[in-house]
Amino acid sequence: MNIAVAQLNFHIGNFEGNVKKMLEAVETAKKQGADLICFSELTTCGYPPRDFLEFDDFIDLAEKAVATLAKASHDIAIIVGSPSRNPVIEGKDLFNSAYFLHEGEIKAVQHKTLLPTYDVFDEYRYFEPASEWNIVEFKGKRIAMTVCEDIWNIGNENPLYKICPMDELMPQNPDFIVNLSASPFSYIHHDSRKHVVDANIKRYGIPLFYVNHIGAQTELVFDGGSLVVSPNGKLHDELPYFEECIRTYSLGDVVKGEKDGSQENTKMALIHDAIVLGIKDYFGKLGFKKAIIGLSGGIDSAVTTVLAARALGNENVRVVLMPSQYSSDHSVKDAEDLAKNLGLEYDIVPVKSVYESYMDLLKPQFEGLAFNVTEENLQARIRGMILMAMSNKFGHIVLNTSNKSEAAVGYGTLYGDMCGGLSVIGDVYKTEVFELAEYMNKDGEVIPVNTITKPPSAELRPNQKDSDSLPEYDVLDAVLFQYIEKRQGPKELIEMGFDEKLVKRVLRLVNINEFKRVQTAPVIRVSSKAFGMGRRMPIVGKYLS
Amino acid sequence: MNIAVAQLNFHIGNFEGNVKKMLEAVETAKKQGADLICFSELTTCGYPPRDFLEFDDFIDLAEKAVATLAKASHDIAIIVGSPSRNPVIEGKDLFNSAYFLHEGEIKAVQHKTLLPTYDVFDEYRYFEPASEWNIVEFKGKRIAMTVCEDIWNIGNENPLYKICPMDELMPQNPDFIVNLSASPFSYIHHDSRKHVVDANIKRYGIPLFYVNHIGAQTELVFDGGSLVVSPNGKLHDELPYFEECIRTYSLGDVVKGEKDGSQENTKMALIHDAIVLGIKDYFGKLGFKKAIIGLSGGIDSAVTTVLAARALGNENVRVVLMPSQYSSDHSVKDAEDLAKNLGLEYDIVPVKSVYESYMDLLKPQFEGLAFNVTEENLQARIRGMILMAMSNKFGHIVLNTSNKSEAAVGYGTLYGDMCGGLSVIGDVYKTEVFELAEYMNKDGEVIPVNTITKPPSAELRPNQKDSDSLPEYDVLDAVLFQYIEKRQGPKELIEMGFDEKLVKRVLRLVNINEFKRVQTAPVIRVSSKAFGMGRRMPIVGKYLS
């Protein structure tokens, strides 16, 4: 039997487009000689469909999509993920299902059992878990259909669920496992994925076809990297990352286990490619082409600009240099150098005149009061407004340039440098932004060296440096990583050797700045814990604050 | 036996403050002759604690809080809600528990079974459901402890769960039910609450003590209205709304069922009081005192200002009138009239000079291009920046004045009139804003009559009216209500008699403006479906858009 793995990029709610793409894939798979084609999780409606699932009309459209696909299942069988209605009145109204389509009909449906409800996942919000498990017979083989998380409850020290769906299916003697996934990228996720697939092979000893989404849905990036694994544990094939791909495998060859198709990665290459895809799909799926970015001469906006140019093409990125009276000479030069390196359209729009008109206007209110954060924020906000005005006039999307370190501690101005439709590097700590810049420069200077080597500064008052008001970034980022990604509390952090005063200060800054983060753009997620939908914190809380 | 119901206002993560408040309540209850005092759900840590629950340190503090309360349980028993650790390795790490404290010890713990995971609730994100149910014996009585949702799975046409915890407890012959709740307000919620309590009494025929939170936690308002119900179905007492209250009841009297303590409400009174508490607690719990609001002369900012003044005191509300060249004369007069009616500090800061300095600055870019939404947004954003500058300088929080209708269809400017720390009327449709204004004026003019009677206008271009670009509000709001609150799709709406073109246009506007709503301030929730944490929509979706 020949089995096609179809790792494709879907668009949430775009049933017509998604079905068209799957029908084309069916034709490709047939040409590749496939008897069976496997798509990933919830491909009719895209993933995650979120509260669209609460609309009857939306589920009707998903059912129609499955019916259309079923009609194409004559010379080939199709496994596809789609929501299905729960006929039992008690419990949630829907299941997250794998459909087996053949001979023009729905031959079998297996629901998802383990419903991730943590971090960015809300599946128990919508779905009832499966309570029945059945293999599917096809051309003399017995197929165990599982959906994503269903194979993730083994090999963990702290299992999240009490059931293991493959344990339920094994007594029916399946010949192989198909797993329909929509497993979002993080720069460590490919390791977890291989670990869990490995644990399944060890326990069940049958081939596994792990079919993942690729493509970005606002903050979530799906990296693909679908896996075909032999019963002896060898990775028969690993599909490319961040690309659509349809490949057909002989089940016999997979069973033999003679091939090793594993890929090499580095953290920075993965982060780079994930963000590029994140930008590309955000624009493409919203129907936009052009981005506009405020370029300061600093490293954050430089890295953001390069990522945007790689995602959208240099001709679709416009940058605006907006020096104030506190900007250093090298800032404008560094920014111009980058724009020239990339051949970008750029404008120089100094903010001083507008700044002065605000100060004139507010003189009656501010008379006699000292320069403080107000005037700093004002500069940042004027820049934000200029970008927004240009985006309104010319149809760009403003890209946000904040990094994760500053988003964490609130070192940014709401409605100023925190504005924009999408946060490009908001899940990349400042120390990682430097690494990313080095990675970008590996084949020659793209980002001006001076942008990388000079000390970070917001340049909102004379001779300002980030280190005036923040700890050095290597220390700050280490604390943030432990607190945010690793969920270590103050006690654990102090035990690790971090200074107690510093720990308390940093954790307090993170917690009191939640009000800023709730108002910022969605952040392209590249780590295992990003700000946004996956980290839900009270605003009026009084914990560590 | 005398039972005290303690309906109190807690602060998320403020263990010290919460415990202190409960210890004082214990003393009050003792003075009232109580043998038992009942608190609401998760009172040690406040509700909802959200992802703070993922920190070991946070759970340690909750356990310490329970231990401290246990020490105070010598002459009185205490029922209190707090998270507890799951000793079983499989499943979620925590339970949402009711503790029974007496004689200085934890005598019993009953976990919550039904974990709401819909709308604003994420409980299965954190908690494992109970799988054991035990009554507690105390002074010859048998108590069934339940937590919030545990009593909500009966009497529904479409039950969300397969289990009914009280059905599990009834074979143990409980004498009465205590329900620890944290049930957020909506203007119809008191009806649902009474309906469900009624269904429980009919089915189980024993007294019920329903203990709810009061107080606001950013977007969620808890209205109190705790209930004591007799076995004959009579509402023995209903505690006040939006106020702390501790009352002690003789169980014998409750059993007799001779009293009827139900309260009267009106929708507008409830919405008004909920928002006032929402503002008050947002400021109080964050440690702020003063609000600043942009006053346009229109109804939204007028209603917001009155609500703020009632929450914070007139002396703590500063308003800023920011006319542009497109503002009508009556706008300034209407705004001034309101400020004078309330005796508020106000500033007049015309935006024209700053607007012109932006237009001068951007002349090279905008030369020859027509006035469009860019220039409209610019005016709104200058106003936002002036408010933010004043708030930075003087320590105010900017209150957002957007209503639900405009938030729905994107009729607002990001970083302009959509700025602010808290959205006060963002869950109130425009037609309801008018009703709220009438309600405020019921005992004499507070909001100038002209503000109520003139046609709504953004005044961002000459002679602009909202109805130039939007359907009339009564039609718009009717469609929005069906789509947002009732989750009716296009087919159902057209069947209801709404014009097809209008329906498609409105639904499209709602869906394509999700990118704006994700960046706005938290909205005080007063309806059964507010924008924000309870409505989770894709941004790059292509559904009805």
Interface residues (C-beta under 8 A of the other chain):
Chain A: H11 I12 G13 N14 G17 G46 P48 P49 R50 D51 F52 E54 F55 D56 D57 F58 I89 E90 G91 K92 D93 T117 Y118 D122 Y124 R125 N158 P159 L160 Y161 K162 A216 Q217 T218 D281 Y282 K285 L286 D347 V349 P350 V351 S353 V354 E356 S357 Y358 D360 L361 L362 P364 Q365 F366 L369 N372 V373 T374 N377 L378 R381 I382 G384 M385 I386 M388 A389 M390 N392 K393 L414 Y415 C419 G421 R487 G489 P490 K491 E492 F515 V518 Q519 T520 A521 P522 M533 R535 R536 M537 P538 I539 V540 G541 K542 Y543 L544 S545
Chain B: H11 I12 G13 N14 G17 G46 P48 P49 R50 D51 F52 E54 F55 D56 D57 F58 I89 E90 G91 K92 D93 T117 Y118 D122 Y124 R125 N158 P159 L160 Y161 K162 A216 Q217 T218 D281 Y282 K285 L286 D347 V349 P350 V351 S353 V354 E356 S357 Y358 D360 L361 L362 P364 Q365 F366 L369 N372 V373 T374 N377 L378 R381 I382 G384 M385 I386 M388 A389 M390 N392 K393 L414 Y415 C419 G421 R487 G489 P490 K491 E492 F515 V518 Q519 T520 A521 P522 M533 R535 R536 M537 P538 I539 V540 G541 K542 Y543 L544 S545
